[in-house]
Amino acid sequence: MAQETRLASSGRGPIWQMDFTAVPLRDEQDRRVWELLVCDPSGQFRQAQYCSNQEVNSTWVAQQLRHYLEIAPQPPSAIRVFRARMSSILQRACDAVGIPMLPSRRVYTLNAWMRERAEQVYPNETQFRYCPEPLVEPEPPDPARLPDKLQGERWALVTLRAADLQEAESWPTEFGELFPVAWDTLAPDTIIPGLVITSRRALPMAAWMTGLEPAYLSVVQEQLILEAGLNDRYLFAPLKAEKLRAEAEGFAKRQHLAQGIHFLAIQTDLKAQSFAGFWLMQHP
C-alpha cells in the first residue's frame, strides 16, 4: 500500500500525522529543544523543525504548517495528533490554518519515524547537546465498559496470512482504514492475528467504531482491551475462561511476531464475503 487508505472514502487528501514535543537536546543556555514533526501516512512527505524553548506556542506551529501546506504535494484532509498534553496548542494551530485535528493514536508512520530519529538523529546532532532523559510513561487509565452500540452478538479471534492481507485494499468494505506496511519485511506466510465482531447491526456499528479512532488491541491481565483515540481504553472482553485465555495469549504472541500488526473487522456473520468495517492496526 503506497498510502493510507480510508476504505469508505474517495477523493480526500491524506491524513497527516503530527507531534510537537521536547526532544533529548539542549541548547547553549542548557534550555530544552523542541521539535515539530509532520508527515503523511506514506512517509514520503516528512518535515522536521526544531523550536527554541521560548517559541513553544500555537502561533509558531501554525506558521510552520502554513509553509508545509505550500510545499506539500497534496493538502491533508485532517491532521492526527496523539499527545493529550499538547493537544490544546496543536488544536489552535490547526484551527488557524483551517485543517481539522483528529485526536488519535493511529500515527504508525510517525511512530516509526520518531524511533528512527531517537536512534540515529539526536545522538549525532551537532547543533545542540545530546542529553537523553529517562522516559516516564503515565499510568494508563482503567478500561471503561465498551459502549452498548459497539457490542456485537458474537466475536472471534482469527488469523490471516500476510500475503492475503496485502490484498485488503481491494476488499469490499464500507468503513475502516488501512495504513502503509513494509510487507517485504514480513514473510508471506506470517500469521496476522485479528478480531472479528459479528452483528446484524454491522453497518451502524462500523460507523460508530470509525468515530472512536481505534488504535490497537492488547491483552492485559486477563482482559482484551481496545485502545482508541488519545487515551481511551475499553474492556472488550474479560478472559476468565481458560480457553479464552489461551486464545488471547496466542493472539498476543502472533501480534508480537508480526511486528505488532493486527486487524479489527466487523461483519454481519463470519461467512459474509464483505466487511461493514475493517481496520488494520499496529501495537506499539
C-alpha positions, 0 to 999 in steps of 0.5 A: 500500500503506497498510502493510507487508505480510508476504505469508505472514502474517495477523493480526500487528501491524506491524513497527516500525522503530527507531534510537537514535543521536547526532544533529548537536546539542549541548547547553549543556555542548557534550555530544552529543544523542541521539535515539530514533526509532520508527515503523511501516512506514506512517509514520503512527505516528512518535515522536521523543525526544531523550536527554541524553548521560548517559541513553544506556542500555537502561533509558531506551529501554525506558521510552520504548517502554513509553509508545509501546506505550500510545499506539500504535494497534496493538502491533508484532509485532517491532521492526527495528533496523539499527545493529550498534553499538547493537544490544546496548542496543536488544536489552535494551530490547526484551527488557524490554518483551517485543517481539522485535528483528529485526536488519535493514536493511529500515527504508525508512520510517525511512530516509526519515524520518531524511533528512527530519529531517537536512534540515529538523529539526536545522538549525532546532532551537532547543533545542540547537546545530546542529553537523553532523559529517562522516559516516564510513561503515565499510568494508563487509565482503567478500561471503561465498559465498551459502549452498548452500540459497539457490542456485537452478538458474537466475536472471534479471534482469527488469523490471516496470512500476510500475503492475503492481507496485502490484498485488503485494499481491494476488499469490499468494505464500507468503513475502516482504514488501512495504513502503509506496511513494509510487507517485504519485511514480513514473510508471506506466510506470517500469521496476522492475528485479528478480531472479528465482531459479528452483528446484524447491526454491522453497518451502524456499528462500523460507523460508530467504531470509525468515530472512536479512532481505534488504535490497537488491541492488547491483552492485559491481565486477563482482559482484551482491551481496545485502545482508541483515540488519545487515551481511551481504553475499553474492556472488550472482553474479560478472559476468565475462561481458560480457553479464552485465555489461551486464545488471547495469549496466542493472539498476543504472541502472533501480534508480537511476531508480526511486528505488532500488526493486527486487524479489527473487522466487523461483519454481519456473520463470519461467512459474509464475503464483505466487511461493514468495517475493517481496520488494520492496526499496529501495537506499539 
